[in-house]
Amino acid sequence: MEIEEIKELARRFTPEEIEGCIAEQLSTGKNICLRNESTERIINELSKARFVRDMMERGYSLSNALRELARRIRQVQSFAKKS
């Protein structure tokens, strides 16, 4: 996970803009938010940035939103290991 990249995306774009970039990437293979990467990586990073930005709009600080993202990723990974 590229924290600096997620921070920058979350600062620069609204959740709606990030969602638009995800939709555009899926439909055309291009977007204005993040470029020059594989579609899988772009969707992955934009989805994380969208989550962080949503949390920021709920009142979380950027650092706390990133911590919450990391916590949830660890939770999913832990669940996957048990399966």
Secondary structure, 3 states (H helix, E strand, C coil): CCHHHHHHHHHHCCHHHHHHHHHHHHHHCCCCCCCCCCHHHHHHHHHHHHHHHHHHHCCCCHHHHHHHHHHHHHHHHHHHHHC
